[in-house]
Amino acid sequence: MQKIRREILPQDIAMWVYMAILSALILIYRHNLPNWQSYLYFNFFISTLVLGAYWFLIAPNGWQKFFRHLYPLLIYVFLYEESGKLVLMIHPGYFDHLVQRLELALFGVHPTIWLERLYHPWTNEFFMLGYVSYYFLMPILGTSLYLKNRIKELDQFMLTISIGFYLSYLTFILIPVAGPHRSLADLEGKQLQGPIFTSMAKWLIAKYGIHGGCIPSSHVAVAFATLILALRHNRKLGYILSPFVFALCIGTFWGRFHYFTDMVTGLMVGSFAVWVTDRIMLLRNAKEAAGSYSTASRVSLRTPGILLDDKDISS
């Protein structure tokens, strides 16, 4: 009978750590949260799902293996929605005035308002195509790595974007920012218009965007991290994704969904996520190598003898 092999993956640990930190914050600031217990129940449910993936998705191939490694992609959206309900858990208001003051000091204007003079349906469509492409970037690279059976690289990718997402969600709560499409709406002189992708992006923001989750741009953070790892592990795919990620980064503040500052901090978070994951994976690989060497040594010591030149020499 084949022995069942279960392994805790880096993305499992990342999600458990995030759930623990978020639950601790909820407990500390529960006086600001009506029905705070419901968030703890939700976090416990998500943590249990991860444990279920560890315990039940054990097939060495097929759909179980696919979802075992890529399951966080199905959960991020729910964690994003949860963070939107927690943005005012610590602070009673938003910090847009600080971001606006910084950008006025740097540029002398509000970049999102100044860009109106460059609005044109076709340029709008280009940047909003990039913005909408965000929803496909991660599944494309993740599936590509899985189909190539590059499972270690896939786990590294999943850990990287997990760190990018979780740092972004926690920062939403620590520094809530509403965004220029809300706080600078009275200064807008020209509407963002376009036939397809512009309308789609505006609908997505209106329907699913959270109030207060602007800094950093989680879109930019995970898209930039995805591009770095795509160029590292599948260069051709990375070249294909590059213009989409470029358009996405510009599109975040072109469409007034974010401040320019949000885009820059998103790049910083994405870069940091890649750097931290590289260090974690190096340590993990070194530990695995040391474990393999130790196992091999024990097997060697237990071997009663070796055959050399047709003579048995006892060890």
Buried (B, 14 or more C-beta within 10 A) or exposed (E): EEEEEEEEBBBBBBBBEBBEEBBEBBEEBBEBBEEBEEBBEBBEEBBEBBEEBBEEBBEEEEEEBBBBBBBBBEBBEEBBEBBBBBBBBBBEEBBBEEBBEEBEEEEEEBBBBEBBEEBEEEBBBBBBBBBBBBEEBBEBBBBBBBEEEBBBBBBBBBBBBBBBBBBBBBBBBBBBBBBBBBBBEEEBEEEBEBEEBBBBBBEBBEEEBBBBBBBBBBBBBBBBBBBBBBBBBBEEBBEEBEEBBBBBBBBBBBBBBBBBBBBBBBBBBBBBBBBBBEEBBEEBEEEEEEEEEEEEEEEEEEEEEEEEEEEEEEE
